[in-house]
Amino acid sequence: MNPRIFYPAAALIALLMIALSFVWPQGLGQRSPAPFGHAIEVPDYYRMVKERDARRQKQAAERAQRDKLNAVHQAAQASASTSAFASDAP
């Protein structure tokens, strides 16, 4: 084969293969990077676990704040009832 035809054709084929490697899925089922392929989607299970953990942390923080307010309220009531007994004594 004539080198004037072979080398440009080989270079063109090499460039086409490189271009194909940018859009072809990589590895075992993984998609190509964002500009060429699709965005990676997190499965619903992992999103559900993340949301559940965030909800549990929020509920724990709310519960701790509510317990703290209840403790302050009970302490205020106890001190008010103690002062009421002290004022009733002769």
Secondary structure, 3 states (H helix, E strand, C coil): CCHHHHHHHHHHHHHHHHHHHHHCCECCCECCCCCCCCCCCCCHHHHHHHHHHHHHHHHHHHHHHHHHHHHHHHHHHHHHHHHHHHHHCC
